Amino acid sequence: MDGGTEYRFIGTNAPFLERAWADPAEIEDEIRAASRSGIGVIRLYPFEVRMSGDPAGTFRHVMGPGSYNESAFKLFDKVLQLANAYNVKLIVPFVDSYTYVGGTADWAAFRGQPADAFWSDPVVRQDFKQFIAYVVNRVNTYTQVPYKNDKAILAWQLGNELRSTDAWTSEMAAYVKSLDPNHLVGDGGYVRAQGIRSNALNDPNIDFIDPHIYLYHNYADPLAKLNEWRTATKGKKPLLIGEFGDFPPAVNEQLLQTVQANGTAGAMIWGSMPHHRMGGWHWPPVGDWSYLRYPGFATGDWANESAVFGQLRAQAYAIRGAAVPSWTPPPAPVLFPADSAHTLSWLGVSTASAYDVERADAPSGPWSVVAADVTDDVVAPGDYNYAVPLFDDASAAAGTRYYYRIRAKSPDGAYSPYSNVVGPIAPRTALVVDNGGSGYSETGAWSDSALPASYGGGSRYSNTAGSTAAWALNVETPGYYNVYVRYPYHQTSSQNVAYAVRHDGRTDAIPAVDQTTIAKGQWRLIDTAYFAAGGEQGITLTAGSKAGSGNVTRADAVMLEPVAYGDLFQSGVLAGWTSGSGSWAPAVDVAKSLVSQTLKQSAAGIAETRAEGTYGDLSVTAAVKAYDRTAADSSSGLIARASADFASYYTLRLNYGQNKIQLYKKAAGNWTKLGEAELPASPGAWYVLRLELRGGAIAGYVNGIRKIAVSDGTLAQGYAGLRTYEQTAVFDNFVVAAPDPPPAGGKSAEAAASGAAVPDTAAASGTPETSEAPAAPVPPSAPVPPKADGPPKAPETPLPARTE
């Protein structure tokens, strides 16, 4: 009941909403989209538990008995804050029965016990009770409301699809109620395996029954099963359908109508996904059905995405006795800063069906539409740590400076306010080699494909592992280039395609590209490297095996676009970098969905390194992930306009201890804080930092969102690089772009022989960390030989189709 009114709902399961690596923008997108679509309840996936096989730098909610990750829980604080703001209720399970994010077996393993000891061992049970008490009694850092008093929480669940004993269920339900009598409690039992348990029906501390039902459960008549469950629970406990999914639209419609007709309190589909923080969507493959992206896209209609979403929205209003309203206009999207007109990107907005892209020669216009009804239904890998390209302005003329803005459109055609304006962006002449053109060759078995969004109107495909496609690159001007590949989207595309980039006598291996992601005709960045003039350089693709849900490899086009400097560390060789302090070395980072070559810093204290080449006006971008937080001011970030001896520079850094993004100036050894902004900074999560300097105008961005803008003209020119303080961290995708193309050779002219920047004349204020003493300089890092590819990653499965 909600006051004196019966409370009924259609909801969704949102498995990525509560993750320890979630981003606040993604959290808000998921909750806001549900609210705007009539979805009143979201069921979360359980809290994460550290697993013995977690790679270095993995952070969970539970790191061990009594050890809880404050950064992860601060993200859950944000979930609750936003759920209250958008009037969405949450069902929150405490623990999983599986090992997708760690679960019952991992709690037992902390004490050296077998998995089943979770239900019986008194020490393990007490560990879990301590965790329940921590969660229920936690005070939200944003709202100052204890969780046990938070009205956004509709119910606690003991867990997800638990194979629990009756004794354990009764003990834990009673314990939750003893701490928190304000909220409902569900047992979290799994109906298919155990039936509706009489213990749950009769236990006074269990408030509702929540079975799950799927097509793969093979019930002869799922509608009859719903009525059977309703009959068994009627007059005893409310019935919620905690999960349903993978049914065809006709059965979904009947199921939802049955729920409404027989008095079931609610039903929640599995499941929905948010926009990706770097553009596009989280949309993991799950076989022959799909997760839902609000409000539904044609690229998901092979799995009836649009039809199923339409049914949910209609029934969400019908079960409340309300008519389906018109869509309200979407909020304004955020256009990310960009250095290329070929890879424009933005943070998508809830319930937008499409976007219009506008271009002008000046920031004030006049504006013209260069593309209408552009969709952002581009799938991004979960840990992708660069802006996801969404639109290629192929009509932009090289050498001309452009400004861009966008606006979103609802399914009803209502427009959002305009986004921010980005620019100027000066397109540069790019080298493109298409399939079938001069310089393209193949081995093995290939056929023509007419899939839409292929460059030049067509592409090639192969389902024979080991077949190769090669693009020879005849580079006229030596220098650093971003290396892009392109392929059309299809759900059967291979998730394991290898690329090799040959450049300047070296080969960079990119071993496992998932072609179901960043597809649909986008230019995907796979490397940044120095190319010599002439031929004998190029890109080779090797068709993947049948691992995953698809085995079709696609070959379309490749592109080189010049940049001032770049290093994605794909070669496994650290060359051209000079360290002033710290321990910097190439390393493989095994993440949730990517295996990346990175640059790792692992020493304590201050660590600084710089790339070759000096610049005045520039933008420097890099992704960073912290592996630990060892001090109150542990931080990692970028440096720019640095002197050769690191006595002076600007630095944009994530302060993990203070949960802030900060901009400092160091001049002749003296520190000045120029600006800062609040930012939940979680070790174990990737952040993309960008520092722009145009004369005295300085702007700092995190994940494409501007956080800091200041004026300071003290330092005029210098090196770009990386910095950490009391932190082990890895860096990826380091790219420097300058307003004007670099000279021949790809490197900017060096500064004065001393390398010193302009001295600071302003009074210093503030220190960026507790220790002012710089570490003694160390010799430049010696080149490290390429590392052999590590073992294949065992991915942390992002909650696939449900299995027993």
C-alpha positions in Angstrom: 0.0 0.0 0.0 1.0 3.6 -0.6 -0.9 5.4 2.1 -4.5 4.3 1.5 -3.9 3.3 -2.1 -2.9 -0.1 -3.4 0.6 0.2 -4.9 1.1 -1.6 -8.2 3.8 -1.2 -10.8 5.7 -2.4 -13.8 9.4 -2.2 -13.3 12.7 -3.2 -14.6 15.9 -4.8 -13.4 19.0 -2.6 -13.9 22.1 -4.8 -13.4 24.6 -2.0 -14.0 23.0 0.7 -11.8 24.7 -0.3 -8.5 28.1 -1.4 -9.8 31.2 -0.3 -7.9 32.5 1.2 -11.1 29.3 3.0 -12.1 29.5 6.7 -13.1 27.1 9.3 -11.7 26.1 10.3 -15.2 25.1 6.7 -16.0 23.3 6.4 -12.7 21.2 9.4 -13.4 20.5 8.4 -17.0 19.1 5.0 -15.9 16.9 6.4 -13.1 15.7 9.4 -15.1 14.8 7.3 -18.1 12.7 5.0 -16.0 10.9 7.9 -14.4 10.2 9.6 -17.7 8.9 6.3 -19.1 6.4 5.5 -16.4 8.6 2.8 -14.8 8.2 3.3 -11.1 10.4 0.5 -9.6 13.9 -0.6 -10.3 15.4 -3.8 -8.9 19.1 -3.6 -8.5 21.7 -6.3 -8.8 23.3 -7.2 -5.5 26.3 -5.6 -3.8 29.7 -6.8 -5.2 32.0 -9.1 -3.3 35.7 -9.4 -3.9 36.6 -12.7 -5.7 39.9 -14.5 -5.4 40.4 -14.2 -9.2 39.9 -10.5 -9.4 42.7 -8.8 -11.3 44.8 -6.0 -9.7 43.0 -2.8 -9.3 39.5 -4.3 -8.9 37.4 -2.7 -6.2 34.1 -4.2 -4.9 31.6 -3.0 -2.3 32.9 -5.8 0.0 36.6 -6.3 0.0 36.6 -8.7 3.0 34.8 -9.3 6.3 34.3 -5.9 7.8 36.1 -4.2 5.0 33.9 -2.1 2.8 34.8 0.2 -0.1 33.7 3.7 0.7 34.0 4.8 -2.9 31.6 2.2 -4.1 29.2 3.0 -1.3 29.3 6.7 -2.1 28.1 5.7 -5.6 25.2 3.9 -4.0 24.6 7.0 -2.0 24.2 8.8 -5.3 21.8 6.1 -6.5 19.5 6.7 -3.5 19.8 10.5 -3.9 18.7 10.4 -7.5 16.0 7.8 -7.0 14.4 10.2 -4.5 14.8 13.1 -6.9 13.0 11.2 -9.7 10.5 9.5 -7.5 11.6 6.0 -8.4 11.6 3.1 -5.8 14.3 0.6 -5.5 14.4 -3.1 -4.5 17.9 -3.8 -3.1 19.3 -7.4 -2.7 22.2 -7.9 -0.3 24.0 -10.8 -2.0 24.1 -12.9 -5.2 24.1 -16.6 -5.4 26.3 -16.5 -8.5 29.8 -15.2 -9.2 29.1 -12.5 -11.7 30.0 -9.8 -9.2 31.0 -12.1 -6.3 28.5 -13.7 -4.0 27.7 -16.3 -1.3 30.6 -18.6 -2.2 33.0 -15.7 -1.9 31.8 -14.7 1.5 32.5 -18.3 2.6 35.9 -18.2 0.9 37.0 -15.3 3.0 37.0 -17.7 5.9 38.5 -20.6 4.0 35.1 -22.4 3.9 33.3 -24.2 1.1 30.5 -22.4 -0.7 27.7 -24.2 1.3 29.1 -22.9 4.5 27.6 -19.6 3.8 24.3 -21.0 5.1 25.6 -22.8 8.2 29.0 -21.6 9.4 28.5 -19.3 12.4 31.5 -17.1 11.6 30.4 -16.6 8.0 26.8 -15.9 9.1 28.1 -13.3 11.5 30.3 -11.7 8.8 27.2 -11.3 6.6 25.1 -9.9 9.5 27.8 -7.3 10.1 27.5 -6.3 6.4 23.7 -6.1 6.6 24.1 -3.8 9.7 26.6 -1.7 7.9 24.3 -1.2 4.9 21.1 -0.6 6.8 22.7 1.8 9.2 24.8 3.7 6.7 24.1 7.5 6.5 23.9 8.8 2.9 26.8 11.2 2.4 24.7 13.3 0.0 21.3 13.5 1.9 22.4 12.7 5.4 19.5 10.2 5.6 20.2 6.7 7.0 19.4 4.0 4.6 16.9 2.5 7.0 14.9 5.7 6.8 15.3 6.3 3.0 11.9 6.4 1.2 13.5 5.6 -2.1 14.0 2.0 -0.9 10.9 0.0 -1.5 12.3 -3.2 -0.1 15.4 -5.1 0.9 16.0 -8.6 -0.5 18.1 -11.1 1.3 19.7 -11.9 -2.1 19.2 -12.9 -5.7 18.0 -16.4 -6.6 19.3 -17.8 -3.3 19.4 -21.6 -2.6 19.2 -20.8 1.1 18.0 -23.0 3.9 14.8 -22.1 5.7 16.7 -21.6 9.0 19.1 -19.1 7.3 16.3 -17.2 5.6 14.3 -16.8 8.9 17.4 -15.8 10.8 18.5 -13.1 8.3 15.0 -11.8 7.7 14.4 -11.3 11.4 17.8 -9.6 11.7 17.0 -7.1 8.9 13.7 -6.3 10.5 15.3 -5.8 14.0 17.5 -3.1 12.4 15.0 -1.7 10.0 11.3 -2.0 10.6 10.5 0.7 8.0 11.1 -1.4 4.9 9.7 -4.5 3.3 11.9 -7.6 3.2 11.9 -10.3 0.5 13.6 -13.7 0.8 15.2 -13.7 -2.7 14.5 -17.4 -3.1 14.6 -18.8 -6.6 11.1 -20.2 -7.5 12.1 -22.5 -10.4 14.6 -24.4 -8.2 12.6 -24.5 -5.0 9.0 -23.8 -5.6 7.2 -21.2 -3.6 8.6 -21.9 -0.2 6.1 -22.4 2.6 8.6 -21.0 5.0 8.6 -17.7 3.2 4.8 -17.6 3.0 4.5 -18.2 6.7 7.5 -16.2 8.1 6.2 -12.9 9.6 9.4 -11.2 8.6 9.1 -12.0 4.9 6.8 -9.4 3.3 6.4 -10.5 -0.3 7.1 -13.4 -2.7 9.1 -12.6 -5.9 9.5 -15.6 -8.3 11.3 -15.3 -11.6 10.0 -16.6 -14.9 11.7 -17.0 -18.3 11.1 -18.7 -21.6 14.1 -21.0 -21.0 12.4 -22.3 -17.9 10.3 -24.4 -20.3 7.0 -24.0 -18.5 4.4 -25.4 -20.9 2.1 -22.5 -20.0 3.8 -19.5 -18.3 0.4 -17.8 -17.9 -1.0 -20.7 -16.0 2.1 -20.6 -13.8 1.5 -17.0 -13.0 -2.1 -17.8 -11.9 -0.8 -20.8 -9.9 1.6 -18.5 -8.0 -1.1 -15.9 -7.4 -3.5 -18.5 -6.0 -0.7 -19.9 -3.7 0.1 -16.4 -2.3 -3.3 -14.7 -2.3 -4.4 -13.7 1.2 -1.0 -14.4 2.6 1.7 -12.3 0.9 1.9 -9.9 -2.1 3.2 -11.5 -5.2 5.8 -9.7 -7.3 7.3 -11.1 -10.5 10.9 -10.2 -9.7 12.3 -11.1 -13.2 10.8 -12.0 -16.5 12.3 -11.8 -19.9 13.2 -13.5 -23.2 9.6 -14.1 -24.2 8.3 -12.9 -27.6 6.2 -9.8 -27.6 2.9 -11.6 -27.9 3.6 -13.7 -24.7 5.0 -10.6 -23.0 1.7 -8.8 -23.6 -0.3 -11.7 -22.3 2.0 -12.0 -19.2 1.6 -8.3 -18.4 -2.1 -8.5 -18.9 -2.3 -11.5 -16.6 -0.3 -9.7 -13.9 -2.8 -6.8 -14.1 -5.9 -9.0 -14.2 -5.1 -11.4 -11.3 -4.0 -8.9 -8.8 -0.2 -9.5 -8.8 1.4 -6.4 -7.3 4.0 -5.9 -10.0 6.4 -7.3 -12.6 9.9 -6.4 -13.5 11.6 -7.2 -16.8 15.2 -8.3 -17.1 16.6 -5.8 -17.9 17.5 -2.3 -18.9 20.7 -0.5 -19.6 22.0 3.1 -19.3 23.9 5.3 -21.7 27.7 4.9 -21.5 29.5 7.7 -19.8 31.8 8.2 -22.9 28.9 8.1 -25.4 26.7 5.4 -26.8 25.3 2.7 -24.6 26.1 -0.2 -22.3 24.4 -3.1 -24.2 26.1 -6.4 -23.5 25.3 -9.3 -25.8 23.0 -12.0 -24.4 22.4 -14.3 -27.3 19.1 -14.2 -29.1 17.4 -11.5 -27.0 18.6 -8.1 -25.8 18.6 -5.7 -22.9 16.4 -2.6 -23.3 17.7 0.9 -24.2 15.2 3.6 -23.6 13.1 4.3 -25.7 14.1 1.4 -28.0 16.1 1.4 -31.3 15.9 -0.3 -34.7 19.3 -1.9 -34.1 17.7 -3.9 -31.3 14.6 -4.9 -33.1 16.0 -8.3 -34.1 15.2 -9.0 -30.4 12.0 -6.9 -30.4 13.5 -4.1 -28.3 11.2 -1.3 -29.4 8.1 -3.5 -29.2 8.8 -4.8 -25.8 9.7 -1.4 -24.5 6.4 0.0 -25.9 4.5 -2.8 -24.0 6.2 -2.0 -20.8 5.5 1.7 -21.0 1.8 1.1 -21.9 1.3 -1.4 -19.1 3.2 0.7 -16.5 0.5 3.3 -16.9 -2.4 0.9 -17.3 -1.7 -1.0 -14.1 -2.0 2.4 -12.3 -5.2 3.2 -14.1 -3.6 6.0 -16.1 -3.5 6.9 -19.7 -0.1 6.9 -21.5 1.0 10.5 -21.8 2.9 12.2 -24.6 6.7 12.1 -24.2 8.2 15.2 -22.6 11.1 16.9 -24.4 14.5 15.4 -23.5 16.9 17.3 -21.4 19.9 19.0 -23.2 22.6 16.6 -24.2 26.3 17.4 -23.5 28.6 17.5 -26.6 32.1 16.4 -25.7 35.2 18.4 -26.7 36.8 16.9 -29.8 39.9 17.2 -31.9 38.5 15.5 -35.0 35.3 16.2 -37.0 35.3 12.4 -37.8 34.6 11.4 -34.2 32.1 13.7 -32.7 30.6 12.4 -29.5 28.2 13.3 -26.8 26.6 12.1 -23.5 23.2 10.9 -24.6 20.1 11.9 -22.7 17.2 9.8 -21.3 14.4 8.9 -23.7 15.9 10.7 -26.7 15.3 8.8 -29.9 17.6 10.8 -32.2 19.7 14.0 -32.4 20.2 16.8 -34.9 23.8 17.9 -35.5 24.4 21.6 -36.4 27.6 23.3 -37.6 28.7 26.9 -37.8 31.9 28.9 -38.7 31.6 30.9 -35.5 30.5 30.0 -32.0 27.5 32.4 -32.3 26.4 31.0 -35.7 24.6 31.1 -38.0 24.0 27.4 -37.7 23.1 24.8 -40.3 21.9 21.2 -39.8 24.6 18.9 -41.2 22.8 15.7 -40.1 19.2 15.1 -38.8 17.9 12.1 -36.8 21.3 10.8 -35.8 20.9 7.9 -33.4 23.4 7.2 -30.6 22.6 3.5 -30.4 26.3 2.6 -30.5 27.4 -0.1 -28.1 30.5 0.7 -26.1 32.6 -1.9 -24.1 32.0 -1.5 -20.4 35.5 -0.2 -19.6 36.0 1.8 -22.9 38.2 4.7 -21.9 38.0 7.2 -24.8 35.1 9.2 -26.3 32.8 6.8 -28.2 32.5 8.2 -31.8 28.9 8.8 -32.7 29.0 11.1 -35.8 31.4 11.6 -38.7 31.1 15.0 -40.4 32.3 13.7 -43.7 31.4 17.1 -45.4 33.9 19.1 -43.2 36.6 20.6 -45.3 40.2 20.2 -44.2 41.8 23.3 -42.9 38.5 25.0 -42.1 37.6 25.7 -38.4 34.1 24.6 -37.3 31.9 24.8 -34.3 29.2 22.2 -33.4 26.1 21.9 -31.3 23.3 19.3 -31.1 19.8 18.8 -29.7 17.9 15.7 -28.8 14.5 14.6 -30.0 11.8 12.6 -28.2 9.9 9.8 -29.9 7.1 12.3 -30.4 9.4 14.7 -32.1 9.7 17.2 -29.2 13.2 18.9 -29.1 15.5 19.4 -26.2 17.3 22.6 -25.5 20.6 22.9 -27.4 23.8 21.4 -26.1 26.9 23.3 -25.3 29.0 24.5 -28.3 32.4 22.9 -29.0 35.1 24.1 -31.3 36.9 25.3 -33.1 37.7 22.0 -34.7 40.0 22.1 -37.7 39.7 18.9 -39.8 43.0 17.6 -41.2 43.6 15.7 -44.3 43.2 12.0 -43.4 44.4 8.9 -45.2 41.6 6.4 -45.8 41.9 3.0 -47.4 38.6 1.2 -48.1 38.1 -2.5 -48.8 38.4 -3.3 -52.4 40.5 -0.2 -53.1 44.1 0.3 -53.9 46.3 -1.1 -51.1 43.6 -3.6 -49.9 44.3 -7.4 -49.9 42.9 -10.6 -48.5 43.7 -14.1 -47.6 41.3 -16.9 -46.8 37.5 -16.8 -47.5 35.7 -13.5 -47.8 32.4 -12.3 -49.2 30.6 -9.1 -50.0 28.3 -7.5 -47.4 25.7 -4.9 -48.1 25.1 -4.0 -44.4 24.2 -0.3 -43.9 26.8 2.1 -42.6 29.6 0.5 -44.5 32.2 3.0 -45.8 31.7 3.6 -49.5 28.6 1.5 -49.5 29.9 -2.0 -48.9 32.2 -4.1 -46.8 33.5 -7.7 -46.6 32.9 -10.5 -44.2 34.4 -13.9 -43.3 33.3 -16.6 -41.0 36.6 -18.6 -41.4 38.9 -18.1 -38.5 42.4 -17.1 -39.6 41.4 -15.3 -42.8 43.1 -11.9 -43.1 42.4 -8.5 -44.6 45.2 -6.0 -45.0 45.3 -2.3 -45.8 48.6 -0.9 -47.0 49.3 2.7 -46.0 51.5 5.0 -48.1 52.2 7.8 -45.6 53.4 11.0 -47.3 54.2 13.0 -44.2 55.9 11.3 -41.3 54.4 11.9 -37.9 52.0 10.7 -35.2 48.7 9.5 -36.4 45.5 8.2 -34.8 44.7 4.8 -36.3 41.0 4.1 -36.8 39.1 1.1 -38.1 35.5 0.9 -39.2 32.9 -1.9 -39.6 29.1 -2.2 -39.8 26.9 -3.5 -37.0 25.4 -6.9 -36.9 24.6 -8.9 -33.7 26.5 -12.0 -35.1 29.8 -10.1 -35.6 32.9 -11.6 -33.9 33.8 -10.5 -30.5 37.4 -11.6 -30.9 39.1 -9.9 -33.9 42.9 -9.2 -33.9 44.4 -6.2 -35.5 48.1 -5.5 -36.1 49.4 -2.0 -36.9 52.8 -1.9 -38.7 54.5 1.5 -38.4 58.1 2.8 -38.6 59.6 -0.8 -38.4 57.4 -1.8 -35.4 54.2 -3.8 -35.1 51.6 -3.0 -32.4 49.3 -5.9 -31.6 45.7 -5.2 -30.7 44.6 -8.8 -29.9 40.8 -8.8 -29.2 38.4 -6.3 -30.7 34.7 -6.9 -30.2 33.1 -6.0 -33.5 29.6 -5.9 -31.9 30.8 -2.7 -30.2 31.5 0.8 -31.6 30.0 -0.5 -34.8 27.3 0.9 -37.2 29.9 2.9 -39.2 31.8 4.7 -36.5 35.6 5.2 -36.7 37.0 3.2 -33.8 40.4 4.3 -32.4 42.7 1.3 -32.0 46.1 2.9 -31.8 48.2 6.1 -32.0 51.6 5.7 -33.4 54.5 7.3 -35.3 54.5 6.5 -39.0 57.5 7.0 -41.2 57.1 8.3 -44.8 56.4 5.8 -47.5 55.0 2.3 -47.7 55.7 -1.0 -45.9 53.3 0.2 -43.2 49.7 -0.8 -42.7 47.0 -2.6 -40.8 46.2 -6.3 -40.9 43.0 -7.9 -39.5 42.8 -11.6 -38.6 39.4 -13.2 -38.4 38.4 -14.3 -35.0 37.4 -17.7 -33.7 33.8 -18.7 -32.9 34.2 -17.7 -29.2 31.3 -15.6 -28.0 27.9 -15.3 -29.6 29.2 -14.5 -33.1 31.8 -15.7 -35.6 31.5 -13.3 -38.5 34.5 -10.9 -38.9 34.0 -7.7 -40.9 36.5 -5.8 -42.9 35.6 -2.3 -44.1 37.9 0.7 -44.0 40.9 2.2 -42.1 41.9 5.8 -41.5 45.0 7.7 -40.3 44.5 11.2 -39.0 47.5 13.3 -37.8 47.9 14.4 -34.2 50.6 16.3 -32.5 51.6 13.3 -30.4 50.1 10.1 -29.3 50.8 6.9 -27.4 48.2 4.3 -26.7 51.1 2.1 -25.4 50.0 -0.8 -27.7 53.5 -1.6 -28.7 54.4 -2.6 -25.1 57.6 -0.5 -25.5 58.1 2.7 -23.5 60.0 4.9 -25.9 60.2 8.7 -26.1 59.2 9.2 -22.5 61.4 10.9 -19.9 60.7 10.3 -16.2 61.6 12.8 -13.4 60.6 10.4 -10.6 58.6 7.3 -10.0 58.6 3.8 -11.6 57.0 3.9 -15.0 56.7 0.8 -17.2 54.3 -0.8 -19.8 51.8 -3.2 -18.3 48.8 -5.1 -19.3 45.6 -4.1 -17.5 42.9 -6.7 -17.3 39.6 -4.9 -16.8 35.9 -5.8 -16.8 35.6 -6.0 -20.5 38.9 -5.0 -22.0 42.5 -6.2 -22.0 44.6 -3.1 -22.5 48.3 -2.2 -22.9 48.9 0.7 -20.5 51.6 2.7 -18.8 51.8 1.8 -15.1 53.3 3.9 -12.3 53.9 1.9 -9.1 56.2 3.9 -6.9 55.3 5.8 -3.7 55.6 9.6 -3.4 55.6 11.9 -6.4 56.0 10.4 -9.9 56.3 12.5 -13.0 56.9 11.6 -16.7 56.7 13.5 -19.9 56.4 12.7 -23.6 58.6 14.2 -26.3 57.8 17.5 -27.9 56.8 20.8 -26.4 53.6 22.8 -27.1 52.0 26.1 -26.3 48.3 25.8 -27.1 47.2 22.2 -26.9 44.7 19.7 -25.6 46.1 16.6 -23.8 43.9 13.6 -23.1 44.5 10.4 -21.2 42.5 7.8 -19.4 43.6 6.9 -15.8 42.6 4.1 -13.4 43.9 4.0 -9.9 44.9 0.7 -8.4 44.9 1.9 -4.8 44.6 4.9 -2.5 47.4 5.0 0.0 47.2 8.6 1.4 44.7 11.3 2.1 45.6 13.2 -1.1 46.4 10.2 -3.3 46.0 11.5 -6.9 46.7 10.8 -10.6 46.4 13.1 -13.6 47.9 15.0 -16.5 50.6 17.7 -16.8 51.0 20.3 -19.5 53.4 23.1 -20.4 56.0 21.4 -18.2 59.6 22.4 -17.9 62.2 19.7 -18.7 63.1 19.4 -15.0 59.4 19.3 -13.9 60.0 22.5 -11.8 57.0 24.1 -13.5 53.8 22.8 -15.1 50.0 22.8 -14.9 48.4 19.6 -13.6 44.8 18.3 -13.8 44.4 15.5 -11.3 41.8 13.3 -9.6 42.2 13.6 -5.8 40.8 10.2 -4.7 41.0 11.1 -1.0 39.0 14.3 -1.3 36.7 13.1 -4.1 37.6 16.2 -6.3 39.1 17.1 -9.6 41.7 19.7 -9.1 43.8 22.1 -11.3 47.1 23.2 -9.9 50.0 25.3 -11.2 53.5 24.5 -10.2 56.0 27.3 -11.0 59.6 27.2 -9.9 58.6 24.7 -7.3 55.8 26.7 -5.8 52.2 25.5 -5.9 49.0 27.4 -6.6 45.5 25.9 -6.7 43.7 27.3 -9.7 40.4 25.5 -9.4 38.6 22.3 -8.2 35.2 20.6 -8.4 33.5 17.8 -6.6 33.9 14.4 -8.2 33.3 10.9 -6.8 36.7 9.4 -7.6 36.6 5.6 -7.3 39.8 3.5 -7.5 39.3 0.7 -10.0 37.2 2.8 -12.4 38.5 4.5 -15.6 38.3 8.2 -16.0 39.1 10.2 -19.1 40.9 13.5 -18.3 41.4 16.3 -20.7 43.3 19.5 -20.2 42.9 22.3 -22.8 45.1 25.3 -22.9 44.5 28.2 -25.3 46.7 31.1 -24.4 45.7 32.0 -20.8 42.3 30.1 -21.0 42.5 26.7 -19.3 39.8 24.1 -19.0 39.7 20.7 -17.4 37.3 17.9 -18.3 36.4 14.5 -16.8 34.7 12.0 -19.1 34.0 14.8 -21.6 32.2 17.1 -19.1 33.9 20.4 -18.3 34.5 20.7 -14.6 37.0 23.6 -14.3 37.6 26.7 -16.4 40.1 29.4 -15.3 42.5 32.0 -16.7 46.2 31.9 -16.1 48.9 32.9 -18.6 51.9 32.3 -16.4 53.3 29.2 -18.2 53.5 29.6 -22.0 55.0 26.4 -23.4 56.4 23.1 -22.4 55.9 19.3 -22.3 52.8 17.2 -21.8 52.8 14.2 -19.5 51.5 12.3 -16.5 51.8 12.5 -12.8 50.8 10.5 -9.7 51.1 11.0 -5.9 51.1 8.1 -3.4 49.2 6.0 -5.9 49.7 3.0 -8.2 47.8 3.8 -11.4 47.6 2.9 -15.1 47.2 5.3 -18.0 45.9 4.7 -21.5 45.1 6.6 -24.7 47.6 9.5 -24.2 47.0 11.9 -27.1 48.2 15.5 -27.6 46.4 17.7 -30.2 47.5 21.2 -31.1 45.4 23.8 -33.0 47.8 23.6 -36.0 49.2 20.5 -37.6 52.7 19.5 -36.3 55.7 20.1 -38.6 57.2 17.4 -40.7 58.3 14.6 -38.4 55.3 14.9 -36.3 57.0 16.6 -33.4 56.7 20.2 -32.3 59.8 22.4 -32.1 61.7 22.1 -28.9 61.6 24.9 -26.4 64.7 26.8 -25.1 67.7 24.6 -24.3 67.1 24.9 -20.6 63.5 23.6 -21.0 62.4 26.1 -18.2 59.0 27.5 -18.4 58.2 31.1 -17.7 58.7 31.8 -14.0 55.7 32.3 -11.7 55.2 35.9 -10.5 52.0 35.2 -8.6 52.1 34.4 -4.9 51.9 30.6 -4.3 48.9 29.3 -2.3 48.1 25.8 -1.3 49.9 22.5 -1.8 48.6 19.6 -3.9 49.8 17.0 -1.4 51.2 16.7 2.1 54.8 16.3 1.0 56.4 19.2 -0.8 59.8 17.7 -1.3 60.2 16.5 -4.9 61.7 13.1 -5.5 65.2 13.1 -6.8 65.3 13.0 -10.6 66.0 9.6 -12.2 67.4 8.8 -15.6 64.9 8.6 -18.5 63.2 5.2 -18.7 65.0 2.8 -20.9 63.0 1.2 -23.6 61.3 -2.0 -22.4 61.0 -4.9 -24.9 57.5 -5.8 -26.0 55.7 -8.1 -23.6 54.2 -11.3 -24.8 50.5 -11.3 -24.8 49.1 -12.4 -21.5 46.7 -15.3 -21.0 43.2 -14.7 -22.4 41.0 -12.8 -19.9 38.2 -14.7 -18.2 35.7 -11.8 -18.4 33.5 -10.8 -15.6 30.3 -11.8 -17.3 28.0 -8.7 -17.4 25.0 -10.7 -16.3 24.1 -12.7 -19.5 20.9 -14.6 -20.2 20.0 -16.3 -17.0 21.3 -19.9 -16.5 20.9 -22.5 -13.8 
